[in-house]
Amino acid sequence: MKRPTPSPSAPRTPPLVRLEIWAQPGAARDEVTWDPWRRRWHVAVRAAPREGEANRAILELVTARLRLPPTSVRWVRAGSNRSKTLEVTGLTEAEVQDRLGTSNPRGLK
């Protein structure tokens, strides 16, 4: 049985990537690095952890590093916990890893 081929006019679903983050508010500088011990992205921001300031700074920093519009990055889990999750629309996992600064974070030990 043949598989149906999608029509050229059918809308394509954009890629979706979830980023697991370990937040460090109140840091000396803003930066995004891969943390092989926690196996997630470490995002340090100068903003203080009060009234959502650090969460806003993290979202702005990651969005800027990914070179995406703010509508393409959203919180899945944030709150006051340092363990957070962002969802990125429009880039593949490889593109996200490349733009954040490493070509293969899953393979790092």
Buried (B, 14 or more C-beta within 10 A) or exposed (E): EEEEEEEEEEEEEEBEBEBBBBBBBEBEEBBBBBBBEEEBBBBBBBBEBEEEBBBEBBBBBBBEBBEBEEEBBBBEEBEEEBEBBBBBBBBEBEBBBBBBEBEEBEEEE
